[in-house]
Amino acid sequence: MSAPTSSSNINPMQQALSQLHDIQTPETISQFPPAIGWWILMALVLSFIAITVWLYQRHQTKHRQQKLALAELNRIAISSDTALQQINALLKRACLAYFPRENIAHLHGASWQQFLDSQARSYKGKPLTFNSEWLTLQYQPQQSNAQKAPASAFKQYAEQWIKTALPPSSTVMKAQKQEVVNV
């Protein structure tokens, strides 16, 4: 015999359960757009990257001529009869790359030596000193063996000078530009 199916036999709990619908899950929460904090963090990170790249490029541009001058200096053979002239010309070209042409192009002899001394900073705690003999030897008749020692010393001085004096500091550049304006 089968049991009568009447609504009176159904438990009130089962009756309440039969009225329930399936569970409806909410829509998934989107990851975009992110909260304002993430936008701020992204802006800060992008700003940091942009500033870092700009500073790196500025540094590379500022030191490019210095690197080129050092590379060319290394190619100058001390045994060459014209080593002193080549080194002096290289120093002049390197200076022209950084300083106003009006301040550098006309310098020679004692004024050139004074300029180099004024721009030189100490190298490894020792002051750089320019030997005036180097300038006079450039214009002497070629004496290869006699000029090798001064050429070697001048090359070493030039390397140290390029490393310490170039690129000039911003205060030196401002003073050089002001000097051009005053002339």
C-alpha positions as CSV (number, residue, x, y, z in Angstrom):
1,M,0.0,0.0,0.0
2,S,1.1,3.3,-0.8
3,A,1.0,6.1,1.6
4,P,-1.4,8.8,0.9
5,T,0.2,12.0,-0.4
6,S,-1.5,14.8,1.1
7,S,-0.3,18.1,2.0
8,S,-1.0,17.4,5.6
9,N,1.5,14.6,5.7
10,I,4.4,16.9,4.4
11,N,6.5,18.3,7.1
12,P,6.4,22.1,7.3
13,M,10.1,22.1,7.0
14,Q,10.0,20.2,3.7
15,Q,7.2,22.5,2.6
16,A,9.4,25.5,3.2
17,L,12.3,23.9,1.4
18,S,10.2,23.1,-1.7
19,Q,9.5,26.8,-2.1
20,L,13.2,27.7,-2.3
21,H,14.9,28.4,-5.6
22,D,18.3,27.4,-6.7
23,I,21.3,29.4,-5.3
24,Q,22.2,32.3,-7.5
25,T,25.8,33.3,-7.4
26,P,26.6,37.0,-7.8
27,E,28.5,38.3,-10.8
28,T,32.2,37.9,-10.5
29,I,33.9,41.1,-9.3
30,S,36.0,42.6,-12.1
31,Q,39.7,43.4,-11.6
32,F,39.3,46.4,-13.7
33,P,39.1,49.3,-13.0
34,P,41.4,49.0,-10.0
35,A,41.0,51.0,-6.9
36,I,42.4,54.5,-6.7
37,G,45.4,53.3,-4.6
38,W,46.5,51.1,-7.5
39,W,46.2,54.0,-9.9
40,I,48.4,56.2,-7.7
41,L,50.9,53.4,-7.3
42,M,51.1,52.8,-11.1
43,A,51.5,56.6,-11.7
44,L,54.4,56.7,-9.1
45,V,56.1,53.6,-10.6
46,L,55.8,55.0,-14.2
47,S,57.1,58.4,-13.0
48,F,60.1,56.8,-11.3
49,I,60.9,54.8,-14.5
50,A,60.6,57.8,-16.7
51,I,62.8,60.0,-14.4
52,T,65.4,57.2,-14.2
53,V,65.6,56.7,-18.0
54,W,65.9,60.5,-18.4
55,L,68.7,60.8,-15.9
56,Y,70.5,57.9,-17.5
57,Q,70.3,59.4,-20.9
58,R,71.4,62.8,-19.6
59,H,74.4,61.2,-17.9
60,Q,75.3,59.2,-21.1
61,T,75.0,62.3,-23.3
62,K,77.1,64.4,-20.8
63,H,79.9,61.9,-20.6
64,R,79.9,60.8,-24.3
65,Q,82.6,63.3,-25.4
66,Q,84.7,62.4,-22.4
67,K,84.6,58.7,-23.3
68,L,85.5,59.6,-27.0
69,A,88.4,61.7,-25.9
70,L,89.8,59.0,-23.6
71,A,89.5,56.5,-26.4
72,E,91.3,58.8,-28.9
73,L,94.0,59.5,-26.3
74,N,94.6,55.8,-26.0
75,R,95.1,55.6,-29.7
76,I,97.9,58.2,-29.7
77,A,101.3,56.5,-29.9
78,I,103.9,58.1,-27.6
79,S,106.6,57.0,-30.0
80,S,105.1,59.3,-32.6
81,D,107.0,62.5,-33.4
82,T,103.9,64.5,-33.1
83,A,102.5,62.9,-29.9
84,L,102.7,66.2,-27.9
85,Q,100.8,68.1,-30.7
86,Q,98.2,65.4,-31.0
87,I,97.6,65.3,-27.2
88,N,97.3,69.1,-27.0
89,A,94.9,69.2,-30.0
90,L,92.9,66.4,-28.4
91,L,92.6,68.4,-25.1
92,K,91.5,71.5,-27.1
93,R,88.8,69.5,-29.0
94,A,87.6,68.0,-25.8
95,C,87.3,71.4,-24.2
96,L,85.5,72.8,-27.2
97,A,82.9,70.0,-26.8
98,Y,82.0,71.3,-23.3
99,F,83.0,75.0,-23.0
100,P,81.9,77.9,-25.2
101,R,84.0,78.3,-28.2
102,E,84.6,82.0,-27.5
103,N,86.4,81.0,-24.3
104,I,88.6,78.2,-25.6
105,A,89.4,78.7,-29.3
106,H,91.8,81.6,-28.8
107,L,93.8,80.1,-25.9
108,H,97.4,79.1,-26.5
109,G,100.7,79.0,-24.5
110,A,100.5,80.4,-21.0
111,S,96.7,81.2,-21.2
112,W,96.0,77.6,-22.3
113,Q,98.1,76.3,-19.5
114,Q,96.3,78.6,-17.0
115,F,92.9,77.4,-18.3
116,L,93.8,73.8,-18.0
117,D,95.1,74.4,-14.4
118,S,92.0,76.3,-13.4
119,Q,89.7,73.5,-14.6
120,A,91.8,70.6,-13.2
121,R,90.7,69.0,-10.0
122,S,92.8,66.8,-7.8
123,Y,93.3,63.3,-9.0
124,K,93.3,60.6,-6.3
125,G,94.2,63.3,-3.7
126,K,97.1,64.7,-5.8
127,P,96.7,68.1,-7.5
128,L,97.2,68.0,-11.3
129,T,100.1,70.1,-12.4
130,F,100.7,71.2,-15.9
131,N,104.4,71.3,-17.0
132,S,105.1,74.3,-19.2
133,E,107.9,72.3,-20.9
134,W,105.2,70.3,-22.7
135,L,104.0,73.4,-24.6
136,T,107.5,74.5,-25.6
137,L,108.5,71.0,-26.7
138,Q,105.7,70.9,-29.2
139,Y,107.3,73.5,-31.3
140,Q,110.9,72.2,-31.1
141,P,112.5,70.3,-33.9
142,Q,111.6,66.6,-33.7
143,Q,113.8,64.8,-31.2
144,S,112.1,61.4,-30.8
145,N,114.0,59.9,-28.0
146,A,114.1,63.2,-26.0
147,Q,110.4,63.7,-26.4
148,K,109.2,60.2,-25.3
149,A,109.4,60.9,-21.6
150,P,107.6,64.3,-21.8
151,A,105.0,62.8,-24.2
152,S,104.3,60.0,-21.8
153,A,104.0,62.4,-18.9
154,F,101.8,64.7,-20.9
155,K,99.6,61.8,-22.0
156,Q,99.2,60.7,-18.4
157,Y,98.3,64.3,-17.4
158,A,95.8,64.6,-20.3
159,E,94.1,61.3,-19.2
160,Q,93.8,62.5,-15.6
161,W,92.7,65.9,-16.7
162,I,89.9,64.5,-19.0
163,K,88.7,62.2,-16.2
164,T,88.6,64.9,-13.6
165,A,87.8,68.2,-15.5
166,L,85.3,66.8,-18.0
167,P,82.4,67.2,-18.0
168,P,82.6,70.4,-16.0
169,S,80.3,71.0,-13.1
170,S,77.2,73.1,-13.6
171,T,78.7,76.0,-11.6
172,V,81.8,76.1,-13.9
173,M,79.5,76.0,-16.9
174,K,77.4,78.9,-15.6
175,A,80.6,80.9,-14.9
176,Q,81.9,80.2,-18.5
177,K,78.6,81.2,-20.0
178,Q,78.5,84.4,-17.9
179,E,82.0,85.2,-19.1
180,V,80.9,84.9,-22.7
181,V,77.9,87.3,-22.0
182,N,80.2,89.8,-20.3
183,V,82.7,89.9,-23.2
